[in-house]
Amino acid sequence: MADVWNPAQAETAIRDLSTQIGHGVNVCNSAYVEYLAADHVFDLAWAHAILAAPGANAEARKAHAVIATETERRDRDDADAAYRYADRRAKALTDQLRAMQSVGASIRQTYEVAGRGEN
């Protein structure tokens, strides 16, 4: 980013951030859809593992299911982490946009009063 800004640069930065936020909506949606799919796969794998687990002890069957669904749990957790990252990135872009809008307003105000010095 430039050290000294003019109104055109501020508007370009605002437009770029707005575009990134717009794309971020799709990224967040895709990541959340992937998370939901992975969560569903994990739920089904867990249910099948519990039903197929040997023994009558509930704790032993749960332990068996944890081991049997390790891959599905990892995939679900990875999808959750990806969604949360995309969501945090979208929020950060929104914060950057607000900051740039403030900078843009300040620059416009500076340009409006430029050259109106007292004689």
MODELLER restraints for C-alpha pairs under 7 A, 6 or more apart:
rsr = mdl.restraints
at = mdl.atoms
rsr.add(forms.Gaussian(group=physical.xy_distance, feature=features.Distance(at['CA:6:A'], at['CA:107:A']), mean=6.62, stdev=0.5))
rsr.add(forms.Gaussian(group=physical.xy_distance, feature=features.Distance(at['CA:7:A'], at['CA:104:A']), mean=6.41, stdev=0.5))
rsr.add(forms.Gaussian(group=physical.xy_distance, feature=features.Distance(at['CA:7:A'], at['CA:107:A']), mean=6.13, stdev=0.5))
rsr.add(forms.Gaussian(group=physical.xy_distance, feature=features.Distance(at['CA:7:A'], at['CA:108:A']), mean=6.16, stdev=0.5))
rsr.add(forms.Gaussian(group=physical.xy_distance, feature=features.Distance(at['CA:10:A'], at['CA:100:A']), mean=6.93, stdev=0.5))
rsr.add(forms.Gaussian(group=physical.xy_distance, feature=features.Distance(at['CA:10:A'], at['CA:104:A']), mean=5.24, stdev=0.5))
rsr.add(forms.Gaussian(group=physical.xy_distance, feature=features.Distance(at['CA:11:A'], at['CA:104:A']), mean=6.94, stdev=0.5))
rsr.add(forms.Gaussian(group=physical.xy_distance, feature=features.Distance(at['CA:14:A'], at['CA:97:A']), mean=6.12, stdev=0.5))
rsr.add(forms.Gaussian(group=physical.xy_distance, feature=features.Distance(at['CA:14:A'], at['CA:100:A']), mean=6.23, stdev=0.5))
rsr.add(forms.Gaussian(group=physical.xy_distance, feature=features.Distance(at['CA:14:A'], at['CA:101:A']), mean=6.68, stdev=0.5))
rsr.add(forms.Gaussian(group=physical.xy_distance, feature=features.Distance(at['CA:17:A'], at['CA:93:A']), mean=6.60, stdev=0.5))
rsr.add(forms.Gaussian(group=physical.xy_distance, feature=features.Distance(at['CA:17:A'], at['CA:97:A']), mean=5.88, stdev=0.5))
rsr.add(forms.Gaussian(group=physical.xy_distance, feature=features.Distance(at['CA:21:A'], at['CA:90:A']), mean=6.14, stdev=0.5))
rsr.add(forms.Gaussian(group=physical.xy_distance, feature=features.Distance(at['CA:21:A'], at['CA:93:A']), mean=6.28, stdev=0.5))
rsr.add(forms.Gaussian(group=physical.xy_distance, feature=features.Distance(at['CA:21:A'], at['CA:94:A']), mean=6.86, stdev=0.5))
rsr.add(forms.Gaussian(group=physical.xy_distance, feature=features.Distance(at['CA:24:A'], at['CA:90:A']), mean=5.76, stdev=0.5))
rsr.add(forms.Gaussian(group=physical.xy_distance, feature=features.Distance(at['CA:27:A'], at['CA:86:A']), mean=6.66, stdev=0.5))
rsr.add(forms.Gaussian(group=physical.xy_distance, feature=features.Distance(at['CA:28:A'], at['CA:83:A']), mean=6.09, stdev=0.5))
rsr.add(forms.Gaussian(group=physical.xy_distance, feature=features.Distance(at['CA:28:A'], at['CA:86:A']), mean=5.38, stdev=0.5))
rsr.add(forms.Gaussian(group=physical.xy_distance, feature=features.Distance(at['CA:28:A'], at['CA:87:A']), mean=5.92, stdev=0.5))
rsr.add(forms.Gaussian(group=physical.xy_distance, feature=features.Distance(at['CA:31:A'], at['CA:79:A']), mean=6.80, stdev=0.5))
rsr.add(forms.Gaussian(group=physical.xy_distance, feature=features.Distance(at['CA:31:A'], at['CA:82:A']), mean=6.29, stdev=0.5))
rsr.add(forms.Gaussian(group=physical.xy_distance, feature=features.Distance(at['CA:31:A'], at['CA:83:A']), mean=4.72, stdev=0.5))
rsr.add(forms.Gaussian(group=physical.xy_distance, feature=features.Distance(at['CA:32:A'], at['CA:83:A']), mean=5.49, stdev=0.5))
rsr.add(forms.Gaussian(group=physical.xy_distance, feature=features.Distance(at['CA:34:A'], at['CA:79:A']), mean=6.20, stdev=0.5))
rsr.add(forms.Gaussian(group=physical.xy_distance, feature=features.Distance(at['CA:35:A'], at['CA:76:A']), mean=6.16, stdev=0.5))
rsr.add(forms.Gaussian(group=physical.xy_distance, feature=features.Distance(at['CA:35:A'], at['CA:79:A']), mean=4.66, stdev=0.5))
rsr.add(forms.Gaussian(group=physical.xy_distance, feature=features.Distance(at['CA:35:A'], at['CA:80:A']), mean=5.43, stdev=0.5))
rsr.add(forms.Gaussian(group=physical.xy_distance, feature=features.Distance(at['CA:38:A'], at['CA:75:A']), mean=6.37, stdev=0.5))
rsr.add(forms.Gaussian(group=physical.xy_distance, feature=features.Distance(at['CA:38:A'], at['CA:76:A']), mean=4.73, stdev=0.5))
rsr.add(forms.Gaussian(group=physical.xy_distance, feature=features.Distance(at['CA:38:A'], at['CA:79:A']), mean=6.92, stdev=0.5))
rsr.add(forms.Gaussian(group=physical.xy_distance, feature=features.Distance(at['CA:39:A'], at['CA:76:A']), mean=5.37, stdev=0.5))
rsr.add(forms.Gaussian(group=physical.xy_distance, feature=features.Distance(at['CA:41:A'], at['CA:72:A']), mean=6.76, stdev=0.5))
rsr.add(forms.Gaussian(group=physical.xy_distance, feature=features.Distance(at['CA:42:A'], at['CA:69:A']), mean=6.96, stdev=0.5))
rsr.add(forms.Gaussian(group=physical.xy_distance, feature=features.Distance(at['CA:42:A'], at['CA:72:A']), mean=4.97, stdev=0.5))
rsr.add(forms.Gaussian(group=physical.xy_distance, feature=features.Distance(at['CA:42:A'], at['CA:73:A']), mean=5.89, stdev=0.5))
rsr.add(forms.Gaussian(group=physical.xy_distance, feature=features.Distance(at['CA:42:A'], at['CA:76:A']), mean=6.80, stdev=0.5))
rsr.add(forms.Gaussian(group=physical.xy_distance, feature=features.Distance(at['CA:45:A'], at['CA:69:A']), mean=6.10, stdev=0.5))
rsr.add(forms.Gaussian(group=physical.xy_distance, feature=features.Distance(at['CA:46:A'], at['CA:65:A']), mean=5.88, stdev=0.5))
rsr.add(forms.Gaussian(group=physical.xy_distance, feature=features.Distance(at['CA:46:A'], at['CA:69:A']), mean=6.07, stdev=0.5))
rsr.add(forms.Gaussian(group=physical.xy_distance, feature=features.Distance(at['CA:49:A'], at['CA:65:A']), mean=4.78, stdev=0.5))
rsr.add(forms.Gaussian(group=physical.xy_distance, feature=features.Distance(at['CA:49:A'], at['CA:68:A']), mean=6.28, stdev=0.5))
rsr.add(forms.Gaussian(group=physical.xy_distance, feature=features.Distance(at['CA:50:A'], at['CA:61:A']), mean=5.72, stdev=0.5))
rsr.add(forms.Gaussian(group=physical.xy_distance, feature=features.Distance(at['CA:50:A'], at['CA:62:A']), mean=6.33, stdev=0.5))
rsr.add(forms.Gaussian(group=physical.xy_distance, feature=features.Distance(at['CA:50:A'], at['CA:65:A']), mean=5.39, stdev=0.5))
rsr.add(forms.Gaussian(group=physical.xy_distance, feature=features.Distance(at['CA:53:A'], at['CA:61:A']), mean=5.11, stdev=0.5))
rsr.add(forms.Gaussian(group=physical.xy_distance, feature=features.Distance(at['CA:53:A'], at['CA:64:A']), mean=6.11, stdev=0.5))
rsr.add(forms.Gaussian(group=physical.xy_distance, feature=features.Distance(at['CA:53:A'], at['CA:65:A']), mean=6.93, stdev=0.5))
rsr.add(forms.Gaussian(group=physical.xy_distance, feature=features.Distance(at['CA:54:A'], at['CA:61:A']), mean=6.60, stdev=0.5))
rsr.add(forms.Gaussian(group=physical.xy_distance, feature=features.Distance(at['CA:55:A'], at['CA:61:A']), mean=6.76, stdev=0.5))
